[in-house]
Amino acid sequence: MRIGITSRIMSASGYSEDRDALAHDWGSFLSKALPQVPWMALPNLGPEQIVPYCQSWAIDRLILSGGDDIGATPLRDGTETGLLSWAEQRRIPVLGVCRGMQLMAHLAGTRLVPVEGHVATRHGLHGMRDDNVNSFHTLGLAECPAGYEILARAEDGGIEAMRHLVLPWEAWMWHPERDAQPNPRDLEAIKRIFR
């Protein structure tokens, strides 16, 4: 097993070039969740180059990380769209986090809509998972995407977690890597998704 995590695109201060970036929190979270599993940050190479790149590194699990609204960084959009197409064909397990969940829903035909009260806060979850999670997003899902089921909603009714009905894909609007002490339920869930 080898996990690839997508990267956000950022401008480098003092340079006229964009750079790929991944929060250091992911290393800490994955060392606790899957300590024996190798992982690597994936560069934004576009849809044609990212799949051969992943194959050359034997990537067989994917995390679509947060950051960058859809449409803000076309190169990242194309990279992750190519990865999801590949993952669908190969039945590769995928965890979508925040933007990752939004992209999965968007590609399944669901509109993204503005939400209020979900930035830099915590709120409750209800449904198949009752919990309290962090929240850092300004967009939510208008409805459950075709081919998915809802796992949890926020207190205001927003969709916070979903699972594909056929593929080994799950998605969360919260950031499991940002909690100082990882939620034991997140640790168990990622083990289940990537078994």
Secondary structure as UniProt FT lines:
FT   STRAND          3..6
FT   STRAND          8..11
FT   TURN            13..14
FT   STRAND          18..21
FT   HELIX           25..33
FT   TURN            35..36
FT   STRAND          39..42
FT   HELIX           47..56
FT   TURN            57..58
FT   STRAND          61..64
FT   TURN            70..72
FT   HELIX           74..90
FT   STRAND          94..97
FT   HELIX           99..107
FT   TURN            108..109
FT   STRAND          112..114
FT   STRAND          119..127
FT   STRAND          131..136
FT   STRAND          139..141
FT   TURN            146..147
FT   STRAND          148..154
FT   TURN            155..156
FT   STRAND          159..164
FT   STRAND          169..172
FT   HELIX           176..178
FT   HELIX           184..193
//
